[in-house]
Amino acid sequence: MAAPIAVAIDAPEIETAARWASAVAPHVSTVKVGLELYLRYGPEVITTVRGANKVDVFLDLKLHDIPATVGGAARNMARFKPSILTVHAAGGRDMVKAAVEAAPQTQIAAVTVLTSLDEKALDEIGLRGPASEAARRLAVLAVESGARALVCSPWEVASLRAEVGPDITLITPGVRPSGAERGDQARVATPEEAIEAGADLLVIGRPITRAADPGAAAASIAAALRRAQSTPSA
């Protein structure tokens, strides 16, 4: 069974993206296409990374604009049948609702607080913290607006699960295997910690794609997750 991991395919070239997607597809449920890769190649990259692989495509564009614009963008993206499409919860109720209504066959995932933001950064942009409380407010707003998935850091997973219940998919970036570099992420956890907290889908990029063998790296993390899930909690 494929592990609940979305591999961030942040490749510089579409050929590399296709190679990474094929390498990890036997081991993970999802591949994620981000803004930079999409802007460089457009819809072609979705078809390319999907290829013949039985893997879901997570289109991480983090749409954030007026409701009519986001609704139109979501409608256009839905034609390419991504399993997940992200919008910013900070865009407000009407914007999230517009995306949900425009793409009924796609799971709209609302981004709460970016994992690159710490308490100081939140204060600088005028978002009342702490991060956990800001994420909670945005999560409630998004779910009330029709979003069926949320993007949050591993640090907020448990509290958001308690807030929104079991039927909302919680997606967690900022996941790093033990010993891996944090990169530009501020609020991180290991895959095992994120799953234990209640995450449904883990976003992992560089620890897999920068490995000498991305397929082997994905397989190793997937195996560690299976071991953790099969071990009874103390």
C-alpha positions in Angstrom: 0.0 0.0 0.0 1.4 3.4 -0.9 2.4 5.6 2.0 0.5 8.8 2.7 3.2 11.0 1.3 3.1 13.8 -1.3 6.5 14.1 -2.8 7.2 17.8 -3.7 8.5 17.5 -7.3 10.3 20.8 -7.2 12.6 20.0 -10.2 14.3 22.6 -12.4 13.4 20.7 -15.6 10.3 18.8 -16.7 12.4 15.8 -17.6 13.8 15.6 -14.1 10.2 16.0 -12.7 9.0 13.1 -14.7 12.0 10.9 -13.6 11.4 11.7 -9.9 7.7 11.1 -10.2 8.3 7.7 -11.8 10.9 6.8 -9.2 8.7 7.5 -6.2 5.3 6.5 -7.5 5.5 2.8 -6.4 6.0 3.9 -2.8 3.8 7.0 -2.2 0.2 8.0 -2.8 0.8 11.5 -4.3 3.2 13.8 -6.2 3.0 17.5 -5.7 3.5 20.2 -8.4 4.3 23.6 -7.0 4.0 27.1 -8.3 7.5 27.4 -9.8 7.3 24.3 -11.8 3.8 25.0 -13.0 4.6 28.5 -14.1 7.5 27.3 -16.1 5.7 24.5 -18.0 2.0 25.0 -17.5 -0.6 22.2 -17.6 1.9 20.0 -19.5 3.7 19.3 -16.2 0.6 17.8 -14.7 0.2 15.3 -17.5 3.9 14.6 -17.4 4.3 13.8 -13.7 1.1 11.8 -13.7 2.3 9.8 -16.8 1.4 6.1 -16.5 1.8 6.2 -12.7 -1.1 5.3 -10.5 -0.5 8.3 -8.3 -2.6 11.4 -7.3 -1.4 14.8 -8.4 -1.5 17.6 -5.8 -1.5 21.0 -7.5 0.0 23.4 -4.9 -0.7 26.9 -6.4 -1.9 28.5 -3.2 -4.4 30.7 -5.0 -5.1 34.0 -3.3 -7.1 36.7 -5.1 -10.6 38.1 -5.2 -13.4 35.4 -5.3 -14.2 35.7 -9.0 -10.6 35.4 -10.0 -9.9 32.4 -7.8 -13.1 30.7 -8.9 -12.1 31.1 -12.5 -8.6 29.8 -11.9 -9.9 26.8 -9.9 -12.4 26.0 -12.8 -9.5 26.1 -15.3 -7.3 23.9 -13.1 -10.1 21.4 -12.5 -10.0 20.5 -16.2 -6.7 18.7 -15.6 -8.2 16.6 -12.8 -5.8 17.3 -9.9 -6.8 15.4 -6.7 -5.9 18.4 -4.6 -5.7 22.1 -5.3 -4.5 24.7 -2.7 -5.9 28.1 -1.9 -5.0 30.5 0.9 -7.5 30.5 3.7 -6.5 34.1 4.4 -8.3 35.0 1.1 -11.6 34.8 3.1 -14.8 32.9 3.2 -16.1 34.0 -0.2 -12.8 33.2 -1.9 -12.6 29.7 -0.5 -16.3 29.1 -1.3 -15.7 30.2 -4.9 -12.9 27.7 -5.3 -14.9 24.9 -3.8 -17.9 25.6 -6.1 -15.8 25.9 -9.2 -13.9 22.6 -8.8 -16.4 20.1 -7.2 -14.4 17.1 -8.2 -11.2 18.4 -6.8 -10.4 18.5 -3.1 -9.8 22.1 -2.2 -7.1 22.4 0.5 -7.0 25.7 2.4 -3.5 26.8 3.6 -3.6 28.1 7.1 -0.2 29.4 8.3 2.8 28.8 6.1 5.4 26.5 7.8 8.1 29.1 7.0 6.5 31.6 9.4 7.4 31.9 13.0 5.9 34.1 15.7 8.0 37.1 14.8 7.1 36.8 11.1 3.4 36.5 12.0 3.7 39.7 14.0 5.4 41.5 11.2 2.6 40.8 8.7 -0.1 41.7 11.2 -1.5 38.2 11.7 -2.5 37.8 15.3 -0.7 34.8 16.8 0.4 32.6 18.2 0.7 30.4 15.1 -1.5 27.7 16.6 -4.3 30.1 17.2 -4.0 31.8 13.9 -4.1 28.4 12.2 -7.2 27.4 14.2 -9.1 30.6 13.2 -8.2 30.2 9.5 -9.0 26.4 9.6 -12.5 27.0 11.0 -13.2 29.7 8.5 -12.1 27.5 5.6 -14.1 24.4 6.7 -17.2 26.6 7.2 -16.7 27.8 3.6 -16.6 24.3 2.2 -13.0 23.3 2.2 -12.5 19.6 2.9 -8.8 19.7 3.4 -6.4 21.9 5.4 -2.7 22.6 5.1 -1.0 23.2 8.4 2.3 22.5 10.1 2.8 19.3 12.1 2.8 21.5 15.3 -0.9 22.3 14.7 -2.2 19.0 13.5 -3.5 17.7 16.8 -5.3 20.8 17.8 -6.9 21.2 14.4 -8.0 17.6 14.3 -9.8 18.3 17.6 -11.3 21.4 16.2 -12.5 20.2 12.7 -13.2 16.5 13.4 -12.2 13.3 11.6 -13.6 14.0 8.1 -11.3 16.8 7.1 -8.0 15.8 5.4 -5.0 17.4 7.2 -2.0 17.9 5.0 1.4 18.7 6.6 4.4 20.3 5.0 7.5 20.9 7.2 8.0 17.1 7.5 11.7 16.1 7.8 13.1 12.6 8.6 15.2 12.7 11.8 18.6 14.3 11.1 17.5 16.1 7.9 18.1 19.8 7.4 15.2 22.1 8.1 15.8 24.2 5.0 13.4 27.2 5.0 10.9 25.5 7.3 10.4 26.9 10.8 7.8 24.5 12.3 8.8 20.9 11.5 8.4 17.3 12.7 9.5 13.8 11.6 7.1 11.8 9.5 6.4 9.5 12.4 5.5 12.5 14.7 3.2 14.0 12.1 1.3 10.8 11.6 1.1 10.2 15.3 -0.4 13.7 15.7 -3.1 12.9 13.2 -1.9 14.1 9.8 -3.4 12.4 6.7 -0.9 13.4 4.1 2.8 14.3 4.6 4.5 16.7 2.2 8.2 15.7 1.8 10.5 17.2 -0.8 14.2 17.6 -0.5 14.9 14.7 1.8 13.6 12.5 -1.1 14.4 14.4 -4.3 17.9 15.5 -3.3 18.8 11.9 -2.4 21.1 10.0 -4.7 18.3 7.6 -5.4 14.9 9.3 -4.8 13.0 6.1 -5.2 15.0 4.4 -2.5 14.6 7.4 -0.2 10.9 7.3 -0.7 10.8 3.6 -0.1 12.8 4.0 3.1 10.6 6.7 4.6 7.5 4.8 3.6 8.8 1.7 5.3 9.6 3.6 8.5 6.0 5.0 8.5 4.6 1.5 8.2 6.7 0.3 11.1 5.6 3.2 13.2 2.0 2.7 12.4 2.2 -1.0 13.2 3.8 -0.4 16.6 1.3 0.0 19.4 1.6 3.2 21.3 3.0 3.0 24.8 
